[in-house]
Structures are given as structure tokens and as C-alpha cells.
Amino acid sequence: MALHLEEITPRNFETAIGIRVRPGQEHAVEPVERSLAEAYVHPPGVAWPRLILDGTRPVGFLMAFLGIDWYGDGSVRRSGLWRLNITADEQGRGYGRFAVASVGAEIRRRGGSELYVTWHPGADGPEEFYLRLGFRKNGETSGGQTVGVLGLGDA
């Protein structure tokens, strides 16, 4: 069993909330607990939280947003990567790339053609990671974060 995603359940909840990023990265991504709380308060099907496992070893957490009302007025629906937390000692091993590809596959499965992501700007943020994966800045910001988009034909 190689890299795979697992739905968050009562059985793996404690494992999921135990995922911690490197010290100094906490400002750039919310903790898993907050992500799961946000998933709970959105309509069913909007949030897609998953534990990232390498075999049986937990290495990260992701949460996608699926068909979210981007501007809050019903005019634009978007899907993408909402959160990505890779455990501090597991970073740089391809797990983030796997997470992005997995979200892209889920969006394509649901008929989508673009994957959106936002990130905190700055030298210590994940911008370089997302740009290397092919995301392009679309000129927007959301909550002070840079918005990037990846065409799923390119993923």
C-alpha cells in the first residue's frame, strides 16, 4: 500500500489532528482542528477533508473545497485545495505534490477543469511550491492571500 487518502472518521480523528507543520509555518496554514471545524459548518459536500497516508504512516492532511460559491453571490463556483498540512519531518518527499494531484483528480471526477488554491505571500510561504506545480497567479486575492489556478489538463 503506497500513498493514499483516507476519509476522516472517528477512528483516525486523533491521528488527523496530530498533524503539525514545521515551526514557523503555522502562520501560513490553519491547524487541522480548524479545518475540520470549517468542514463541519459548510453544507455537505463542499469540504473534502482527507488524511494523507504513506502505507499506514500518516504524513499529512488536505482539505479541498468543491463547488464553493466563490464571491458569495452565486455567480461563480470554484473547486480547489483549501488546506495542505504536511507533517514537519515529512516535508520535501513528494507528499504535497501527491495531495495536489489527488485533489485535481477528484475535481476532474466531478467534471471540473480548474483547481484553485490560495497562499500567504512572502518568502516563507508556499508560493514557490505552487508555482513549480504549474499554478499561475490569476491577479486576485482572497482574504489577503494570493489566488492561483491550475488547468487540470496541465496537472
NORZI-V418568 format. One line per field, one symbol per residue. burial: 1 if it has 9 or more other C-alpha atoms within 8 Angstrom, else 0. Layout:
BEGIN
burial = ???
END
This chain:
BEGIN
burial = 00110001000010011011110011011111001100100000011111111100011111111101110000001111111111110110001101111011001100011111111110001110011001101000100011111111001
END
